[in-house]
Amino acid sequence: MSRRTSAAKPWSSTGMPLVRSLMISVAVAIAAAAVLSPPPAAAAQELKTPGGKAKTALAPPAPARDPEAPPEGKGAGGLDFGPWRSRAPQITAGAFTAEVGRLAAAGDLRGALGANGFSCFDPARPGIAVVCVRSALEGACGYDWTVEIPVGAATPRARYEAHCLQPRGRTP
């Protein structure tokens, strides 16, 4: 049985110097980080654009207008596209269907669509509808106008679709 003659030292030479030096290293690192880091206001200032919006690592490209996009309103061939950029897609789709019906009743639908920038594709087999398409890509959104002109006196089918990518980090 050994007799203790002195009070136990918490950092004695029996294995605690390593822990002590590790704690000192951590304290020095924390102090250096506090001294070298910018104040919170300066850090927040760096993360903002000149317009005041927060910067992100993967910012989407700036919206650009497609030079080949149809006009908002009447096109060169008389087809009224309406305010397709700003109106709800469901409303634009209904108006486009009515406008295609008006052009079909007036006469040569395929010629009118071609004059309005549509590309028409002839079917590979007889008896299948001709498909005419026009597309535009602006920013993160794609817009498609499609008309199927059936053989004979059947009514043409018109579709308008708008597809936009969601910004990163947001869910619908």
GROMACS elastic network, one bead per residue, 0.5 to 0.9 nm:
[ bonds ]
;  ai    aj funct       b0    kb
    4     7     6  0.74832   500
    4     8     6  0.85230   500
    6     9     6  0.86428   500
    8    11     6  0.88071   500
    8    12     6  0.78733   500
    9    12     6  0.52892   500
    9    13     6  0.89366   500
   10    16     6  0.78961   500
   11    14     6  0.80685   500
   11    15     6  0.80581   500
   11    16     6  0.52971   500
   11    17     6  0.66507   500
   11    19     6  0.87594   500
   11    20     6  0.73692   500
   12    15     6  0.71577   500
   12    16     6  0.61877   500
   12    17     6  0.74807   500
   13    16     6  0.63956   500
   13    17     6  0.65986   500
   14    17     6  0.79558   500
   15    18     6  0.67586   500
   15    19     6  0.79846   500
   16    19     6  0.52861   500
   16    20     6  0.61888   500
   16    21     6  0.86995   500
   17    21     6  0.60830   500
   17    22     6  0.85065   500
   18    21     6  0.52478   500
   18    22     6  0.61686   500
   18    23     6  0.86848   500
   19    22     6  0.50650   500
   19    23     6  0.62070   500
   19    24     6  0.86669   500
   20    23     6  0.51926   500
   20    24     6  0.62803   500
   20    25     6  0.86896   500
   21    24     6  0.50586   500
   21    25     6  0.61550   500
   21    26     6  0.86910   500
   22    25     6  0.50761   500
   22    26     6  0.62813   500
   22    27     6  0.86712   500
   23    26     6  0.51542   500
   23    27     6  0.61999   500
   23    28     6  0.86629   500
   24    27     6  0.50860   500
   24    28     6  0.61897   500
   24    29     6  0.86496   500
   25    28     6  0.51548   500
   25    29     6  0.61989   500
   25    30     6  0.86986   500
   26    29     6  0.50936   500
   26    30     6  0.62126   500
   26    31     6  0.86135   500
   27    30     6  0.52163   500
   27    31     6  0.61831   500
   27    32     6  0.86198   500
   28    31     6  0.51144   500
   28    32     6  0.60951   500
   28    33     6  0.85880   500
   29    32     6  0.51097   500
   29    33     6  0.61374   500
   29    34     6  0.86193   500
   30    33     6  0.51380   500
   30    34     6  0.62098   500
   30    35     6  0.86968   500
   31    34     6  0.51424   500
   31    35     6  0.62450   500
   31    36     6  0.86198   500
   32    35     6  0.51468   500
   32    36     6  0.59642   500
   32    37     6  0.83659   500
   33    36     6  0.52266   500
   33    37     6  0.57962   500
   34    37     6  0.56179   500
   34    38     6  0.84353   500
   35    38     6  0.81228   500
   37    40     6  0.86995   500
   37    43     6  0.87216   500
   38    41     6  0.80808   500
   38    42     6  0.61190   500
   38    43     6  0.61339   500
   39    42     6  0.54646   500
   39    43     6  0.63780   500
   39    44     6  0.88076   500
   40    43     6  0.50645   500
   40    44     6  0.61411   500
   40    45     6  0.85636   500
   41    44     6  0.51642   500
   41    45     6  0.61742   500
   41    46     6  0.88288   500
   42    46     6  0.63901   500
   42    47     6  0.89588   500
   43    46     6  0.52689   500
   43    47     6  0.67000   500
   44    47     6  0.52946   500
   44    48     6  0.68569   500
   44    54     6  0.88864   500
   45    48     6  0.56463   500
   45    49     6  0.84889   500
   45    52     6  0.89165   500
   46    49     6  0.79891   500
   46    55     6  0.87072   500
   47    53     6  0.85136   500
   47    54     6  0.58261   500
   47    55     6  0.54270   500
   47    56     6  0.80619   500
   48    51     6  0.76644   500
   48    52     6  0.54412   500
   48    53     6  0.54431   500
   48    55     6  0.53599   500
   49    52     6  0.52000   500
   49    53     6  0.53661   500
   49    54     6  0.61652   500
   49    55     6  0.60888   500
   50    53     6  0.75218   500
   51    54     6  0.89148   500
   52    55     6  0.89879   500
   55    58     6  0.86850   500
   55    59     6  0.72486   500
   56    59     6  0.53659   500
   58   168     6  0.80348   500
   59    62     6  0.87072   500
   59   167     6  0.86124   500
   59   168     6  0.83633   500
   60    63     6  0.84374   500
   60   139     6  0.85179   500
   60   140     6  0.79552   500
   60   167     6  0.74122   500
   60   168     6  0.84090   500
   61    64     6  0.83602   500
   61   139     6  0.69936   500
   61   140     6  0.80771   500
   62   139     6  0.65372   500
   62   140     6  0.88765   500
   63   138     6  0.62488   500
   63   140     6  0.70064   500
   63   141     6  0.89502   500
   64   137     6  0.86081   500
   64   138     6  0.55003   500
   64   139     6  0.52253   500
   65    68     6  0.86684   500
   65    69     6  0.76535   500
   65   136     6  0.89844   500
   65   137     6  0.77851   500
   65   138     6  0.52405   500
   65   139     6  0.72280   500
   66    69     6  0.51944   500
   66    70     6  0.88086   500
   66   136     6  0.63615   500
   66   137     6  0.59606   500
   66   138     6  0.55155   500
   66   139     6  0.85239   500
   67    70     6  0.84929   500
   67   136     6  0.87528   500
   68   117     6  0.86083   500
   68   135     6  0.85503   500
   68   136     6  0.68613   500
   68   137     6  0.88650   500
   69   134     6  0.85530   500
   69   135     6  0.72224   500
   69   136     6  0.50211   500
   69   137     6  0.75657   500
   69   138     6  0.83907   500
   69   143     6  0.89604   500
   70    73     6  0.85302   500
   70    74     6  0.88690   500
   70    75     6  0.68514   500
   70    81     6  0.72759   500
   70   116     6  0.78736   500
   70   117     6  0.76533   500
   70   134     6  0.84739   500
   70   135     6  0.85844   500
   70   136     6  0.76366   500
   71    74     6  0.68099   500
   71    75     6  0.60224   500
   71    76     6  0.89026   500
   71    80     6  0.85407   500
   71    81     6  0.68328   500
   71    82     6  0.80494   500
   71    83     6  0.83845   500
   71    84     6  0.87213   500
   72    75     6  0.79502   500
   72    80     6  0.77190   500
   72    81     6  0.57153   500
   72    82     6  0.50955   500
   72    84     6  0.62682   500
   72    85     6  0.74738   500
   73    79     6  0.80126   500
   73    81     6  0.50222   500
   73    83     6  0.62951   500
   73    84     6  0.84823   500
   74    77     6  0.78504   500
   74    78     6  0.56337   500
   74    79     6  0.53906   500
   74    81     6  0.60080   500
   74    82     6  0.71386   500
   75    78     6  0.53119   500
   75    79     6  0.53131   500
   75    80     6  0.60460   500
   75    81     6  0.70338   500
   75   115     6  0.84301   500
   75   116     6  0.58158   500
   75   117     6  0.86297   500
   76    79     6  0.74709   500
   76   115     6  0.66520   500
   76   116     6  0.58220   500
   76   117     6  0.85851   500
   77    80     6  0.89362   500
   77   111     6  0.87081   500
   77   112     6  0.57361   500
   77   113     6  0.72504   500
   77   114     6  0.78808   500
   77   117     6  0.83307   500
   78   103     6  0.85245   500
   78   112     6  0.73892   500
   78   115     6  0.82079   500
   78   116     6  0.72731   500
   79    96     6  0.87988   500
   79    99     6  0.68217   500
   79   100     6  0.77303   500
   79   103     6  0.75368   500
   79   112     6  0.75366   500
   79   113     6  0.76481   500
   79   115     6  0.88645   500
   79   116     6  0.65749   500
   80    95     6  0.87694   500
   80    96     6  0.77740   500
   80    99     6  0.67460   500
   81    84     6  0.65911   500
   81    92     6  0.80176   500
   81    95     6  0.81011   500
   81    96     6  0.66347   500
   81    99     6  0.81764   500
   82    85     6  0.86930   500
   82    87     6  0.84501   500
   82    92     6  0.71718   500
   82    95     6  0.77130   500
   82    96     6  0.80812   500
   83    86     6  0.57802   500
   83    87     6  0.58542   500
   83    92     6  0.76658   500
   84    87     6  0.54286   500
   84    88     6  0.77022   500
   84    89     6  0.73824   500
   84    91     6  0.89371   500
   84    92     6  0.59749   500
   84    93     6  0.89837   500
   84   143     6  0.88825   500
   85    88     6  0.84096   500
   85    89     6  0.88360   500
   86    89     6  0.88507   500
   87    90     6  0.84364   500
   87    91     6  0.68293   500
   87    92     6  0.64421   500
   88    91     6  0.54733   500
   88    92     6  0.63326   500
   88    93     6  0.86875   500
   89    93     6  0.59304   500
   89    94     6  0.86167   500
   89   160     6  0.74033   500
   89   161     6  0.66804   500
   89   162     6  0.62762   500
   90    93     6  0.51047   500
   90    94     6  0.63664   500
   90    95     6  0.87517   500
   90   160     6  0.83328   500
   90   161     6  0.84752   500
   91    94     6  0.52492   500
   91    95     6  0.62631   500
   91    96     6  0.85778   500
   92    95     6  0.51331   500
   92    96     6  0.59930   500
   92    97     6  0.85845   500
   92   160     6  0.71351   500
   92   161     6  0.88246   500
   93    96     6  0.50975   500
   93    97     6  0.62021   500
   93    98     6  0.87176   500
   93   145     6  0.87275   500
   93   158     6  0.80755   500
   93   159     6  0.62129   500
   93   161     6  0.72211   500
   94    97     6  0.51941   500
   94    98     6  0.63502   500
   94    99     6  0.86742   500
   94   158     6  0.89881   500
   94   159     6  0.85056   500
   94   160     6  0.83515   500
   95    98     6  0.51441   500
   95    99     6  0.61251   500
   95   100     6  0.86795   500
   96   100     6  0.61500   500
   96   101     6  0.85529   500
   96   145     6  0.83533   500
   96   158     6  0.70269   500
   96   159     6  0.74304   500
   96   160     6  0.70023   500
   97   100     6  0.52258   500
   97   101     6  0.62536   500
   97   102     6  0.87270   500
   97   147     6  0.88379   500
   97   156     6  0.88747   500
   97   157     6  0.73943   500
   97   158     6  0.51079   500
   97   159     6  0.67935   500
   97   160     6  0.81969   500
   98   101     6  0.50442   500
   98   102     6  0.62527   500
   98   103     6  0.87870   500
   98   158     6  0.86267   500
   99   102     6  0.50080   500
   99   103     6  0.63025   500
   99   104     6  0.86230   500
  100   103     6  0.50812   500
  100   104     6  0.60727   500
  100   105     6  0.85886   500
  100   109     6  0.77605   500
  100   113     6  0.87921   500
  100   147     6  0.79764   500
  100   156     6  0.76605   500
  100   157     6  0.83161   500
  100   158     6  0.67414   500
  101   104     6  0.50537   500
  101   105     6  0.61993   500
  101   106     6  0.86440   500
  101   109     6  0.89348   500
  101   155     6  0.77080   500
  101   156     6  0.71969   500
  101   157     6  0.86465   500
  101   158     6  0.84842   500
  102   105     6  0.52387   500
  102   106     6  0.63005   500
  103   106     6  0.50150   500
  103   107     6  0.65812   500
  103   108     6  0.75714   500
  103   109     6  0.58150   500
  103   112     6  0.72567   500
  103   113     6  0.87500   500
  104   107     6  0.55576   500
  104   108     6  0.65913   500
  104   110     6  0.85718   500
  104   112     6  0.88266   500
  104   155     6  0.81639   500
  104   156     6  0.75709   500
  105   108     6  0.84781   500
  105   109     6  0.82142   500
  106   109     6  0.78498   500
  107   111     6  0.89373   500
  107   112     6  0.85726   500
  108   111     6  0.54526   500
  108   112     6  0.62822   500
  108   113     6  0.87530   500
  109   112     6  0.50763   500
  109   113     6  0.61074   500
  109   114     6  0.85646   500
  109   149     6  0.81009   500
  110   113     6  0.51509   500
  110   114     6  0.61662   500
  110   115     6  0.86605   500
  110   118     6  0.88292   500
  110   120     6  0.75200   500
  110   130     6  0.86568   500
  110   132     6  0.77956   500
  110   149     6  0.77596   500
  111   114     6  0.50544   500
  111   115     6  0.62044   500
  111   116     6  0.87150   500
  112   115     6  0.50926   500
  112   116     6  0.63924   500
  112   118     6  0.88453   500
  113   116     6  0.50369   500
  113   117     6  0.65836   500
  113   118     6  0.53483   500
  113   119     6  0.79481   500
  113   120     6  0.81522   500
  113   132     6  0.73912   500
  113   133     6  0.88115   500
  113   147     6  0.87241   500
  114   117     6  0.53236   500
  114   119     6  0.63901   500
  114   120     6  0.72104   500
  114   132     6  0.82403   500
  115   118     6  0.73176   500
  116   134     6  0.88688   500
  117   133     6  0.86444   500
  117   134     6  0.66830   500
  118   132     6  0.58315   500
  118   133     6  0.52255   500
  118   135     6  0.83721   500
  118   145     6  0.84242   500
  118   146     6  0.85605   500
  119   131     6  0.82495   500
  119   132     6  0.53061   500
  119   133     6  0.53142   500
  119   134     6  0.64141   500
  120   130     6  0.67586   500
  120   131     6  0.55513   500
  120   133     6  0.63620   500
  120   134     6  0.89873   500
  120   147     6  0.88657   500
  121   130     6  0.58697   500
  121   131     6  0.53606   500
  121   132     6  0.61845   500
  121   133     6  0.83647   500
  122   125     6  0.86480   500
  122   128     6  0.85945   500
  122   129     6  0.78224   500
  122   130     6  0.51659   500
  122   131     6  0.69736   500
  122   132     6  0.88906   500
  123   126     6  0.67557   500
  123   127     6  0.81469   500
  123   128     6  0.58935   500
  123   129     6  0.66277   500
  123   130     6  0.59043   500
  123   131     6  0.78653   500
  124   128     6  0.80399   500
  125   128     6  0.63822   500
  126   129     6  0.85569   500
  126   151     6  0.87174   500
  127   150     6  0.80148   500
  127   151     6  0.60058   500
  127   152     6  0.88483   500
  128   149     6  0.88872   500
  128   150     6  0.66883   500
  128   151     6  0.66153   500
  129   148     6  0.58589   500
  129   149     6  0.52062   500
  129   151     6  0.57556   500
  129   156     6  0.89414   500
  130   147     6  0.81984   500
  130   148     6  0.56865   500
  130   149     6  0.50563   500
  130   150     6  0.63775   500
  130   151     6  0.78609   500
  131   146     6  0.70839   500
  131   147     6  0.57983   500
  131   149     6  0.63027   500
  131   150     6  0.86187   500
  132   145     6  0.82311   500
  132   146     6  0.57291   500
  132   147     6  0.51301   500
  132   148     6  0.63847   500
  132   149     6  0.78630   500
  133   144     6  0.72016   500
  133   145     6  0.57184   500
  133   147     6  0.65060   500
  133   148     6  0.88233   500
  134   143     6  0.83494   500
  134   144     6  0.59211   500
  134   145     6  0.51540   500
  134   146     6  0.65779   500
  135   142     6  0.72916   500
  135   143     6  0.55210   500
  135   145     6  0.62452   500
  135   146     6  0.85872   500
  136   141     6  0.84312   500
  136   142     6  0.58330   500
  136   143     6  0.51239   500
  136   144     6  0.66341   500
  136   145     6  0.89059   500
  137   140     6  0.75530   500
  137   141     6  0.59050   500
  137   143     6  0.62910   500
  137   144     6  0.88993   500
  138   141     6  0.54077   500
  138   142     6  0.63528   500
  138   143     6  0.81956   500
  139   142     6  0.81007   500
  139   164     6  0.86788   500
  140   163     6  0.83470   500
  140   164     6  0.55479   500
  140   165     6  0.55156   500
  140   166     6  0.80662   500
  140   167     6  0.87544   500
  141   162     6  0.68938   500
  141   163     6  0.54496   500
  141   165     6  0.64301   500
  142   161     6  0.81777   500
  142   162     6  0.57809   500
  142   163     6  0.51627   500
  142   164     6  0.63177   500
  142   165     6  0.88578   500
  143   160     6  0.74089   500
  143   161     6  0.57460   500
  143   163     6  0.64452   500
  143   164     6  0.87192   500
  144   159     6  0.78734   500
  144   160     6  0.56226   500
  144   161     6  0.51919   500
  144   162     6  0.65169   500
  144   163     6  0.86028   500
  145   158     6  0.74572   500
  145   159     6  0.58008   500
  145   161     6  0.66884   500
  146   157     6  0.81316   500
  146   158     6  0.57112   500
  146   159     6  0.51215   500
  146   160     6  0.64389   500
  146   161     6  0.86255   500
  147   156     6  0.67373   500
  147   157     6  0.55931   500
  147   159     6  0.63933   500
  147   160     6  0.89029   500
  148   156     6  0.55966   500
  148   157     6  0.51465   500
  148   158     6  0.65037   500
  148   159     6  0.87590   500
  149   152     6  0.89371   500
  149   154     6  0.80780   500
  149   155     6  0.75508   500
  149   157     6  0.68427   500
  149   158     6  0.88153   500
  150   153     6  0.75713   500
  150   154     6  0.59947   500
  150   155     6  0.71818   500
  150   156     6  0.61425   500
  150   157     6  0.82271   500
  151   154     6  0.69438   500
  152   155     6  0.89162   500
  153   156     6  0.88770   500
  165   168     6  0.88311   500
  166   169     6  0.84332   500
  166   170     6  0.67336   500
  166   171     6  0.73283   500
  166   172     6  0.76317   500
  167   170     6  0.59420   500
  167   171     6  0.83606   500
  168   171     6  0.82562   500
